[in-house]
């Protein structure tokens, strides 16, 4: 496989994983605003981008499996690093969303208890 072809694949991986990272950060922003519908949409879009990056990666691996010689270029190492850290960030975002949702549920329960307690004490 020619160096130019490897670089194209590397930049495809960087492009799509970068897009995915942007969507994950938008998801975090939506979580902070307690907009979990938007957060889920952004996480879905990030997964779509990661699938595109993974497709480019898989094509490269298939070339290698078919016997093509692939020189390990620094841009390819960077692309792989970019992809893996974005995948990890997305997994953390999914976990964080669960925590944000649990905090919101706790806050709602506490507000309900506070309102009930307030009504009772105002009657006394």
N, C-alpha and C positions, 0 to 999 in steps of 0.2 A: 504494500500500500504506500502510495506517495505521501511525502510530507505534507503537501497541500491538502490532500484528502483527510489526513489525520487532523490537521488544523481546522478544517471545516467542521468535522464532527465535534471537536473540542469546543468550538464557538457555538455550535448548536446546543450542546449540553449547558454551556455557560448562559446562553440566552434564555433557555427555558427554565433552568433552575433559578436564574435571576428574577424572571417573571414570577415564578412560584414564591420566591422569598418576599417579593413585594406584596403579593396577595396574602401571605401569612402575616406580614406586618399590618396590613389593612384589617385582617381578622382580629389581631390583638387590639387595634384601635376600637373596633366595633364591640369587642368584649368589654373594654373599659367603659363604654357607653351603654352597656347592658343590651346591646342590639344583637341578640344571638342568631336571629335569622340572617342578618347581613354577615355575621361572622361565619356562619355555616356556608353561606354562598362563597365567601372568599376562600375558605378552606377547600371547598369543592374545586374552585378555579385553580387553586394552587396544586391540587392533585392532578388536574388535567395537564398543567404545565410540566409537572414532574413526570407524568407518563410520556410526554413528548421527549423530554430529556432522556428518560430511560430507554425509549425506542432508539434514539441515536446511539446510546451506549451499547445496546443490544446488537445493533447492526455492526458496530465495531468488533464486538466479541465474536459474532458470527464469521466475520472476515478472518479473524485470527484462528478460529476453530477450523476454517476451511484451508488453513495453511498459509495465509498471507502474513508476510513479515511486517510487524508494526513496531516502529521505533518509538520508544517512550520519550515523548517530548514534554518539556516543562509545562506547556500550555495544556496538555492532556492531563497531567498530574493536577494542575490547578482546577481544571474542569471537574475532575472526579471529586476533588476536595469540596468544591462549590456544591456539587450535587448532593454529596453525603451530608454536609452540614445543613443544607436546606431541608433535606428529608428529616433530619433529626429535629430541626426547629419546628417543622410542621407537626411532628409527633408530640413535641412539648406543647404546642399550641392547642392541640386536641385535649391534652390533659388539663391545661390551664382553663380551657372553656368549661370543662366539668367543674372545676373549682369555682370559677366565677358564677356558674349557675347555682351551685350549692350555697354560696354566700348570699346570692339574691333570694333564694328560698328561705334561708335563715332570717334575713332581714324582713321579708314579708311576714313570716310567722311572728317575729318579735313585734312588728307594727300591729298585727292583729291582736296579740296579747295585750299590748299597751293600750289599744283602743278599748278592748273589753274591760281592762282594769280601770281605765279612765271612766267609763260609763258606770261601773259599779261604785267607784269612790264618789262620783258626783250624785249618786242616789242616796248616799249615806248621810 
